[in-house]
Amino acid sequence: MNITRFAPSPTGYIHLGNVRSAIYPYLIAKQSDGGKFILRIEDTDQARYVPGATELIVETLTWLGLDWDEGIIKGGDHGPYYQSERRDIYHEYARKLIATGRAYADPTPGDVIDAYRKADNEAKIPYLYRNHRPENMDLAWEPGIPLRFKSEPSPMKWHDEVMGDLETGPEVMDDIVLIKKDGLPTYNFAHIVDDYEMQVTHIVRGVEYLSSMPNYLAIYKALDIEHPKFVSLPHVLAPQGNKKLSKRDGAKSVTEYRDDGVLPEAMLNYLACLGWNDGTEQEIYSKEELLEKFSIDRIQNSGARFDEVKLLWQNGQWIRKIFDEQGVDELYSRTISADPASISSNKANPTRDSLINFWPDSASEYSDEYKKSVLAIIYDRLKVLSDLREYTNYFFEEPRVDLEYLQNNKFIKKLSETEQRDLLTAVFERLQTISKDDWTADNLQSTFNELLESTKKKPAELFSLIRIAVSYAPFSPALHLTCAVLGRDRTLARLNATRSAIVNDL
């Protein structure tokens, strides 16, 4: 049975790499019978705590469908799940190390420690605190005094499920702080205790922790406890591939992508495949397929470059997939809500209005059924759901007649204004003969084909003229579909408005 955890710090920004570090342990846990995925919050660094950050973590996991089995909100057998509420547990383990001579109270002031570091740097020797241990190491420890691990430097060897067999020499081990002056533990100590207490079998985290592994292993050994399997994830790299991805590289937070209209299925799909593949050419994976095919041994051991173009392409594929497999009603439901749901926790009771409307403001006056008819002909052009705001305005508000825009079209400018007027007149008069009952996409397609024959014009010329006259948009769905959704009266009125403007311009 696999037991994994996601243990973020509530410091605000939800980085793409952070979320990938939740997806992989989720998949590992859920692949095994009875497996558990735990959500705990590492909030011992009170100086970096950001109000609302925990709720943002919960909201993000909920949106992605990464349901945890125990942890904050849900509870479980191994709580509390906020580290700040587990102080007594850490102190119990700390006293075990003190009793065996492997930890000591260290009241050394910070300015003295800084002086040690400066002196070592000036002497061009590696700074190691173990070379500056206080003379009196028998001082009784109590909260309010930092507690340090007493290292016994030795070579270390271990196996990482991604990086393979690793080893270091004794020179990297040091007397690291276990409990801070405020009585709360450092990450270096707390995660070891928590993972053991919660029976975690796999620790999934970034490669940046590899340099600290010798000290972690020494603490496991000093506590006489078995360590879990280590799964170290290479960095998510900037698009150039030359450094770790950061907000400065243009990557947005997961919630920003969500609010732009990236679907949770697409985000899960993309991040799971950012540094993993199953050896096939497959690119679109549902959560069920990921659970079936994911394996630790297929995680790559080098960094994976973030590619927003690929993310948006996959999102477009998921928009089409949802429409094709679940229908317009399901896709439409996504256009009016990001659906992270209201969130509450046992530490606070936040709520978030989760409704996000991706339609233009002018669409609010129209029925759901009309908007669904628009969505049904535009969905295959969307990369993100927020594209609806740009791509569908002309379905909800009357476009401004712009003859300059019309004349600049590369196909229409081949026609004189007289030809444009005559063509629009012919189109208007022919479409007028179609009744409202017969105003269907199929009838319109047949009529447009007839007009091509009667006017002897190329499709690009005639159809571009009609399309711009009814939409004044850079692009639109197939002409017969656009006019069918707009309806008889609006289509004829727009054609006539453009025709009249050309007449007045002649």
C-alpha positions in Angstrom: 0.0 0.0 0.0 1.4 3.4 -1.1 1.0 6.4 1.2 2.1 9.7 -0.1 1.7 13.3 0.9 1.6 16.8 -0.5 3.0 19.2 2.1 3.1 22.8 0.7 4.0 25.9 2.6 1.2 28.5 2.7 3.2 31.3 1.1 0.9 32.5 -1.6 1.8 31.8 -5.2 1.0 28.3 -6.5 3.8 27.5 -8.9 3.4 25.0 -11.7 6.2 22.9 -10.2 4.5 22.8 -6.8 1.4 21.4 -8.4 3.3 18.8 -10.3 4.7 17.7 -6.9 1.1 17.1 -5.9 0.1 15.2 -9.0 2.8 12.6 -8.9 2.3 11.5 -5.3 -1.5 11.5 -5.9 -1.0 9.1 -8.8 1.4 6.9 -6.9 -1.0 6.6 -3.9 -4.1 6.0 -6.0 -2.5 3.3 -8.1 -2.2 0.9 -5.1 -5.0 -0.9 -3.3 -5.9 1.1 -0.2 -3.3 3.8 -1.0 -3.6 7.1 0.7 -2.8 10.6 -0.4 -2.3 13.1 2.5 -2.5 16.8 2.5 -0.7 18.6 5.3 0.4 22.2 5.6 4.0 23.0 6.5 3.3 26.4 8.3 6.2 26.5 10.7 7.8 29.5 9.0 5.5 32.0 10.4 7.4 35.0 8.8 6.5 33.8 5.3 2.9 32.9 6.0 0.4 34.5 3.6 -3.2 34.8 4.7 -5.5 32.9 2.4 -2.7 30.7 0.9 -3.9 27.5 2.5 -7.4 28.1 1.0 -5.7 28.7 -2.3 -3.9 25.3 -2.0 -7.2 23.5 -1.2 -9.0 25.3 -4.0 -6.3 24.3 -6.5 -6.3 20.6 -5.6 -10.1 20.5 -5.6 -10.2 22.1 -9.0 -7.7 19.6 -10.4 -9.6 16.7 -8.9 -6.7 15.6 -6.6 -8.9 14.4 -3.8 -6.9 13.7 -0.6 -7.8 10.8 1.7 -6.8 12.5 4.9 -5.4 15.8 5.9 -6.6 19.3 6.6 -10.4 19.7 6.4 -11.0 16.0 6.1 -9.1 14.9 9.2 -7.8 11.3 9.7 -5.9 9.1 12.0 -2.6 11.0 12.0 -3.6 14.6 12.7 -3.2 17.4 13.3 -2.3 18.2 9.7 -1.0 21.8 10.3 2.6 21.5 11.5 2.1 24.5 13.7 -0.3 22.4 15.7 2.1 19.4 16.1 4.7 21.2 18.3 4.4 18.6 21.1 5.1 15.7 18.7 8.3 17.4 17.5 9.4 18.1 21.0 8.9 14.4 21.9 11.2 13.3 19.1 13.7 16.1 19.9 14.0 14.8 23.5 14.8 11.4 22.1 17.8 12.8 20.3 18.8 14.8 23.3 18.7 11.6 25.4 21.0 9.8 23.1 23.4 12.7 22.8 22.5 13.5 19.2 21.0 17.0 19.8 22.1 20.0 21.9 20.8 23.3 23.0 22.6 26.2 21.3 22.0 29.7 22.7 24.7 31.2 20.4 23.5 34.7 19.3 22.8 35.2 15.6 25.5 37.9 15.2 28.1 35.5 16.6 27.0 32.8 14.0 27.3 35.4 11.3 30.8 36.2 12.4 31.8 32.5 12.2 30.4 32.4 8.7 32.2 35.5 7.7 35.5 34.3 9.1 35.3 31.0 7.3 34.5 32.7 4.0 37.4 35.1 4.4 39.7 32.1 5.2 38.2 30.4 2.0 37.2 27.3 3.9 33.7 25.8 3.8 31.4 27.1 6.5 30.2 24.3 8.8 28.6 25.0 12.1 29.9 21.8 13.6 33.4 23.4 13.6 32.0 26.1 15.9 30.0 24.1 18.4 29.6 25.8 21.8 32.0 24.7 24.5 29.1 23.9 26.9 27.0 21.3 25.1 25.4 20.1 28.3 23.0 23.0 28.6 19.5 21.8 29.4 17.2 22.4 26.4 13.8 24.1 26.7 11.6 25.9 24.2 13.1 29.4 23.6 16.5 28.0 22.9 17.4 26.7 19.4 18.1 22.9 19.3 20.7 21.6 17.0 21.5 18.1 15.6 24.9 16.8 16.7 26.2 15.4 13.5 28.7 12.5 13.2 30.1 13.0 9.7 30.4 9.9 7.6 30.0 8.9 4.0 26.4 8.4 2.9 24.9 6.2 0.2 21.2 6.0 -0.8 18.9 5.2 -3.6 16.6 7.7 -5.3 13.8 6.3 -7.4 14.5 8.8 -10.2 18.1 9.8 -9.8 19.4 6.3 -9.0 22.2 5.4 -6.5 23.8 8.4 -4.9 26.5 9.0 -2.4 28.3 11.9 -0.6 31.3 12.3 1.6 31.3 13.4 5.3 32.2 17.0 4.4 28.6 17.9 3.6 27.1 16.9 7.0 26.5 19.6 9.6 24.9 20.5 12.9 21.6 21.7 11.4 18.9 23.4 13.5 16.1 21.1 14.5 13.9 23.4 16.7 14.0 27.1 16.3 13.9 29.7 19.1 10.1 30.0 18.7 9.7 26.4 19.6 8.7 25.4 16.1 10.7 22.9 14.1 12.6 23.5 10.9 11.5 21.7 7.7 14.6 19.6 8.0 13.3 18.0 11.2 9.5 18.3 10.9 9.0 16.5 7.6 11.0 13.5 8.9 8.9 13.2 12.0 5.6 13.8 10.1 6.4 11.3 7.3 7.2 8.7 9.9 4.2 9.3 12.0 1.9 9.3 9.0 3.5 6.1 7.6 4.4 7.8 4.3 6.0 5.3 1.9 7.2 7.7 -0.9 8.5 11.2 -0.5 8.0 13.1 -3.8 9.7 16.5 -4.0 12.1 18.6 -6.1 15.8 17.9 -6.7 16.7 21.0 -4.7 16.5 18.8 -1.6 19.1 16.4 -2.7 21.9 18.5 -1.2 20.3 18.1 2.2 19.8 14.4 2.0 22.9 13.4 4.0 21.7 15.4 7.0 18.2 13.9 6.6 19.6 10.4 6.5 21.6 11.1 9.6 18.5 12.1 11.5 16.6 9.0 10.3 19.5 6.9 11.6 19.8 8.8 14.9 16.1 8.3 15.5 16.4 4.7 14.5 13.5 4.9 12.1 13.2 3.7 8.5 13.1 6.3 5.8 10.6 6.2 2.9 11.4 5.8 -0.7 12.8 9.1 -2.2 11.4 10.4 -5.5 13.3 13.5 -6.6 11.7 15.5 -9.4 13.9 17.5 -11.8 13.1 21.2 -12.1 10.5 22.6 -14.4 12.6 24.8 -16.6 12.0 28.2 -18.2 11.0 28.0 -21.9 14.7 28.6 -22.9 15.7 25.5 -20.9 18.5 27.3 -19.2 17.2 27.9 -15.7 14.4 26.9 -13.3 11.1 28.4 -14.2 10.0 31.4 -12.2 7.2 34.0 -12.4 9.7 36.3 -14.1 9.7 34.0 -17.1 6.1 34.7 -17.8 4.6 31.6 -16.4 1.4 32.3 -14.5 0.1 30.6 -11.4 -2.2 27.6 -11.8 -5.1 29.7 -10.6 -4.3 32.4 -13.2 -4.4 29.8 -16.0 -7.7 28.5 -14.6 -9.2 32.0 -14.6 -8.1 32.4 -18.2 -10.1 29.3 -19.1 -7.6 26.5 -19.0 -9.6 23.3 -18.0 -8.5 21.2 -15.0 -8.3 18.1 -17.3 -5.8 19.9 -19.5 -3.7 21.3 -16.6 -3.5 17.9 -15.0 -2.7 16.3 -18.4 0.0 18.8 -19.2 1.8 18.9 -15.8 1.7 15.1 -15.5 3.5 14.8 -18.8 6.0 17.6 -18.0 8.9 15.3 -17.2 7.1 11.9 -17.7 5.9 9.8 -20.6 4.8 6.2 -21.0 7.1 5.6 -24.0 4.3 6.2 -26.6 3.3 9.1 -28.8 0.1 9.7 -26.8 -0.3 13.3 -25.6 -3.9 13.5 -24.3 -4.5 11.6 -21.0 -7.5 11.6 -18.8 -7.0 11.2 -15.1 -8.1 7.5 -15.4 -5.5 6.9 -18.1 -2.8 8.6 -16.0 -3.7 6.3 -13.1 -3.4 3.3 -15.4 -0.2 4.2 -17.1 1.9 6.4 -14.7 5.0 4.8 -13.3 7.9 6.2 -11.3 10.5 4.6 -13.6 9.3 6.7 -16.5 10.0 10.0 -14.8 12.9 11.7 -16.6 16.0 12.6 -14.5 16.6 15.9 -16.3 14.7 19.1 -16.3 11.5 19.6 -18.4 11.0 22.9 -20.3 7.7 24.6 -19.7 5.9 25.3 -23.0 2.8 27.4 -22.7 2.0 26.9 -26.4 1.8 23.1 -25.7 -0.4 23.7 -22.7 -2.8 25.8 -24.7 -2.8 23.3 -27.5 -3.7 20.5 -25.1 -6.4 22.7 -23.6 -7.9 23.2 -27.1 -7.9 19.4 -27.5 -9.7 19.0 -24.2 -12.3 21.6 -25.2 -13.0 19.5 -28.3 -12.9 16.2 -26.4 -15.4 17.4 -23.8 -17.8 18.7 -26.5 -17.5 15.5 -28.6 -17.8 13.1 -25.8 -20.1 14.9 -23.3 -21.9 17.4 -25.5 -22.5 21.1 -25.6 -24.3 21.2 -22.2 -21.2 20.0 -20.3 -18.9 22.3 -22.2 -21.3 25.2 -21.6 -21.2 24.6 -17.9 -17.5 25.1 -18.0 -17.9 28.6 -19.6 -19.8 30.0 -16.7 -17.9 28.5 -13.7 -14.3 27.4 -12.9 -16.0 25.3 -10.3 -13.4 25.1 -7.5 -16.4 25.2 -5.1 -16.7 27.0 -1.8 -13.9 26.1 0.6 -13.8 25.8 4.3 -11.3 24.5 6.8 -11.1 23.8 10.5 -8.7 26.8 10.8 -10.7 29.4 9.0 -13.9 29.5 7.2 -13.1 31.2 3.9 -15.5 31.1 0.9 -14.8 32.1 -2.6 -17.3 33.1 -5.3 -16.2 30.5 -7.8 -18.3 31.7 -10.7 -16.3 32.8 -13.6 -18.1 34.0 -16.7 -16.1 33.6 -19.9 -18.7 35.2 -22.1 -18.7 38.8 -23.3 -20.7 41.2 -21.0 -23.2 41.7 -23.7 -24.1 38.0 -23.6 -25.8 38.4 -20.2 -29.0 39.4 -21.9 -29.3 36.3 -24.0 -30.6 32.9 -23.1 -28.5 29.8 -22.2 -29.9 28.1 -25.3 -28.7 30.8 -27.6 -25.3 30.9 -26.0 -25.1 27.1 -26.4 -25.9 27.5 -30.1 -23.0 29.9 -30.4 -20.7 27.7 -28.5 -21.6 24.7 -30.7 -20.1 26.4 -33.8 -17.2 28.2 -32.2 -15.8 25.7 -29.7 -13.3 24.1 -32.1 -11.5 27.5 -32.5 -11.0 28.0 -28.7 -7.6 27.6 -27.1 -8.9 28.8 -23.7 -12.5 29.5 -22.7 -11.7 33.2 -22.2 -11.3 33.4 -26.1 -15.1 33.5 -26.1 -15.0 37.1 -25.0 -13.0 38.1 -28.1 -14.5 35.6 -30.6 -18.2 35.9 -30.0 -19.0 39.6 -29.5 -20.8 40.0 -32.8 -23.3 37.3 -31.8 -24.5 39.5 -28.9 -24.1 43.1 -30.1 -24.4 44.9 -33.4 -21.0 45.4 -35.0 -20.1 48.8 -36.3 -20.0 49.1 -40.0 -16.4 49.8 -40.9 -15.8 50.2 -44.7 -12.1 50.7 -44.2 -11.8 47.3 -42.5 -13.9 45.8 -45.3 -11.8 47.3 -48.1 -8.6 46.2 -46.5 -9.5 42.5 -46.7 -7.2 40.9 -49.2 -10.0 39.2 -51.1 -12.6 42.0 -51.0 -10.2 44.8 -52.1 -10.0 43.0 -55.5 -13.6 44.0 -56.0 -14.7 47.6 -56.8 -17.2 49.2 -54.5 -19.9 48.9 -57.2 -19.2 45.1 -57.4 -19.4 44.9 -53.6 -22.8 46.7 -53.6 -24.2 44.6 -56.4 -23.0 41.3 -54.7 -24.5 42.3 -51.4 -27.7 43.3 -53.2 -27.9 39.9 -54.9 -27.2 38.1 -51.6 -29.7 40.1 -49.7 -32.5 39.6 -52.2 -31.8 35.8 -52.4 -31.7 35.4 -48.6 -34.9 37.3 -48.3 -36.7 34.5 -50.1 -35.9 32.1 -47.3 -38.6 32.0 -44.6 -37.8 31.9 -40.9 -38.9 28.3 -40.7 -36.5 27.4 -43.5 -33.6 29.4 -42.1 -31.4 26.5 -41.4 -27.7 25.8 -41.8 -28.3 23.3 -44.6 -30.6 25.6 -46.6 -28.2 28.4 -46.1 -25.3 26.3 -47.4 -27.2 25.4 -50.5 -28.2 29.0 -51.1 -24.6 30.2 -50.8 -23.5 27.6 -53.3 -26.2 28.8 -55.7 -25.0 32.3 -55.3 -21.5 31.3 -56.1 -22.8 29.9 -59.4 -25.0 32.9 -60.3 -22.4 35.6 -59.4 -19.5 33.7 -60.9 -17.3 34.8 -58.0 -14.7 32.8 -56.1 -15.7 31.5 -52.7 -13.0 33.6 -51.0 -14.4 36.8 -52.5 -18.1 36.2 -52.0 -18.0 34.5 -48.7 -15.4 37.0 -47.2 -17.7 39.8 -48.2 -20.8 38.2 -46.6 -18.8 37.1 -43.5 -17.4 40.6 -42.8 -20.7 42.3 -43.5 -22.4 40.2 -40.8 -19.6 40.1 -38.2 -16.8 42.6 -38.8 -14.6 40.0 -37.0 -11.2 38.8 -37.9 -12.6 35.3 -38.3 -15.8 33.4 -37.7 -17.1 29.9 -37.9 -18.4 28.5 -41.3 -20.6 31.2 -42.9 -23.8 29.1 -43.1 -23.4 28.2 -39.4 -22.8 31.8 -38.4 -25.9 33.1 -40.3 -28.0 30.3 -39.0 -27.2 31.2 -35.4 -27.6 34.9 -36.0 -31.0 34.3 -37.5 -32.8 35.7 -40.5 -33.6 39.2 -39.3 -30.2 40.0 -37.9 -28.4 38.6 -40.9 -30.5 40.6 -43.4 -30.2 43.7 -41.3 -26.4 43.6 -41.2 -26.1 42.8 -44.9 -28.4 45.8 -45.7 -26.5 48.1 -43.3 -23.2 47.4 -45.1 -24.8 47.7 -48.5 -26.3 51.0 -47.6 -22.9 52.3 -46.3 -21.3 51.4 -49.6 -24.0 53.1 -51.6 -23.6 56.2 -49.6 -19.8 56.0 -50.1 -20.0 55.8 -53.9 
